Amino acid sequence: MKWAYSDSVIEGLVQQYQIQSAVRMRNMIDISISFRHKNDNVRRSQGRRRQGQCQAKVKQLLGAQRIVTGWLSLDTRRERKGRYDKTPLCGR
């Protein structure tokens, strides 16, 4: 993978948080995270937590003001509309 920003920093994050891809744009970083859990609910709730940690770390390291995460917004959108995906996002 090629990174648009500070290779060593992002590669460290990638290993630590299982990031699939991280793209640096002007003041945004697009991050997607890979999962290995079979159970969807476990995967989603753990992913949320990991994503939050990852965002904080990236902000700290890269000084990003805003981080865009396609995966997260996709799932919350699904939850709101309620017709695409009936399973809860966390193990409620």
C-alpha positions in Angstrom: 0.0 0.0 0.0 1.1 3.5 -0.7 0.3 6.2 1.8 -0.3 9.9 1.0 1.2 11.0 4.3 4.2 10.1 6.5 4.6 6.4 5.7 6.1 5.3 9.0 3.5 7.0 11.1 0.6 5.6 9.2 2.1 2.1 8.9 2.4 2.1 12.7 -1.2 3.0 13.0 -2.1 0.4 10.4 -0.5 -2.4 12.4 -1.9 -1.3 15.7 -5.5 -0.7 14.7 -5.9 -3.0 11.7 -6.5 -0.2 9.3 -7.2 -1.2 5.8 -6.5 2.1 4.1 -5.8 5.6 5.2 -5.8 8.5 2.7 -4.6 11.9 3.6 -6.3 14.8 1.9 -5.8 18.5 2.6 -7.2 18.5 6.2 -9.0 15.2 6.1 -8.0 11.6 6.5 -10.1 8.8 5.2 -9.7 5.6 7.3 -11.2 2.2 6.8 -10.6 -0.6 9.2 -10.6 -4.3 8.5 -12.3 -6.9 10.8 -11.8 -10.6 11.4 -14.8 -11.4 13.6 -17.4 -13.8 12.4 -20.1 -12.2 14.6 -21.4 -9.0 13.1 -22.4 -7.4 16.4 -19.0 -8.0 18.0 -17.3 -6.8 14.8 -19.3 -3.5 14.8 -19.0 -2.6 18.5 -15.3 -3.4 18.6 -14.8 -1.6 15.3 -16.4 1.5 16.7 -14.1 1.5 19.7 -11.0 0.8 17.6 -12.1 3.5 15.2 -12.4 6.1 18.0 -9.0 5.2 19.3 -7.5 5.3 15.9 -9.1 8.7 15.1 -7.7 10.2 18.3 -4.2 8.9 17.5 -4.2 10.1 14.0 -5.4 13.5 15.0 -2.6 13.7 17.6 0.1 12.5 15.2 -0.9 14.3 12.0 -2.7 17.4 13.4 -5.8 16.6 11.4 -8.8 18.8 12.2 -11.4 16.5 10.7 -11.3 12.8 10.0 -13.7 11.2 7.5 -14.6 7.6 8.1 -16.7 6.1 5.4 -17.3 2.9 7.2 -18.7 4.6 10.3 -21.0 7.0 8.5 -22.3 4.1 6.4 -23.4 2.1 9.4 -25.0 5.0 11.3 -26.9 5.9 8.2 -28.2 2.3 8.0 -29.2 2.3 11.6 -31.2 5.6 11.3 -33.2 4.5 8.3 -33.8 1.1 9.8 -34.8 -0.6 6.6 -31.5 -1.7 5.1 -30.0 -3.4 8.1 -32.1 -4.6 11.1 -29.2 -5.8 13.2 -28.1 -3.5 16.1 -24.8 -1.8 15.7 -23.6 -2.7 19.1 -24.5 -5.8 21.2 -27.6 -4.3 22.7 
